[in-house]
Amino acid sequence: NKTNIFGGTKASVGSLRRIVTIKMVAPGSLGTFKPKPPSTAMYTGMVVFFLIFSLGAGYKAGTLSTGEWGQFSWHPFLMTSGMIGMMGISAITKKRGGYLNTKLHGMISWVGLFMAFGGVYSVYRYKTDMGQEHFASAHSIVGAGLLGSCVGAGMVGGIFLHPDFGIDKTNKQIRLIHKMFSRILLIFSWATALSGLTQLTGEPMILAAYGIPLMALIPLSLM
């Protein structure tokens, strides 16, 4: 082997480059590192937490304005339980990997979307009955755009990536785009849900009880 100007051989320099390359790929990055799928215990715990949090927070948000359950209450309840609860469970289910979990991921996602559409219908009926203008706030406009984008992501997943009949299910580029785009959509959707809560209350403790768990769930379920 020839010696270079630094006093090392080509072989030793090549080995050093490989070591540096491995060390520079930080755990959790978009490099070659691939996080391990959640264990059964961790997965079960997160599913339970998503259910308890989304149902409890959704019910609390639904009763904030009047102190009791009403027609409008279905909007925050279904949006929270659908877009946070079911979508979060869908994301961590996909992290488990495999044929069955991939199919469950798609089915749970669509359940969450249908629940969200139920929330949209409830607030639409409420505003119509109250004579209020539709899409009059940034929250409603952004929320509608995100919901439509989620439908688009779901259709791409079903048409192209379904493990049984996806027309391009082995395409890694489509899989990566679908995964990253969907995660970005969910992060913005969860932020939009929190913004909707600020229209119902300004109480710091309630906002913290809703927002802090959401921020903690992002790295655990979407990263």
BELCORFEN-V298064 format. One record per backbone hydrogen bond with DSSP energy under -0.5 kcal/mol. CO is the residue of the C=O (numbers start at 1). NH is the residue of the N-H. Records with the same first field share a line. If there is no record, write none. Layout:
BEGIN
CO->NH / NH
END
This chain:
BEGIN
2->10
4->7
8->4
9->13
10->14
11->15
12->16
13->17
14->18
15->19
16->20
17->21
18->22
19->23
20->24
21->25
22->25
24->26
26->29
39->43
40->44
41->45
42->46
43->47
44->48
45->49
46->50
47->51
48->52
49->53
50->54
51->55
52->56
53->57
54->58
55->59
56->60
57->61
58->62
59->63
60->63
61->64
63->67
70->74
71->74
72->75 / 76
73->77
74->78
75->79
76->80
77->81
78->82
79->83 / 84
80->84 / 85
81->86
82->87
84->88
85->89
86->90
87->91
88->92
89->93
90->94
91->95
92->96
93->96
94->97
98->102
99->103
100->104
101->105
102->106
103->107
104->108
105->109
106->110
107->111
108->112
109->113
110->114
111->115
112->116
113->117
114->118
115->119
116->120
117->121
118->122
119->123
120->124
121->125
122->126
123->127
124->128
125->129
126->130
127->131 / 132
128->131
137->141
138->142
139->143
140->144
141->145
142->146
143->147
144->148
145->149
146->150
147->151
148->152
149->153
150->154
151->155
152->156
153->157
154->158
155->159
156->160 / 161
157->161
159->167
160->168
162->166
166->169
168->171
170->172
171->175
172->176
173->177
174->178
175->179
176->180
177->181
178->182
179->183
180->184
181->185
182->186
183->187
184->188
185->189
186->190
187->191
188->192
189->193
190->194
191->195
192->196
193->197
194->198
195->199
196->199
197->200 / 201
203->207
204->208
205->209
206->210
207->211
208->212
210->214
211->215
212->216
213->217
214->218
215->219
216->220
217->221
218->222 / 223
END
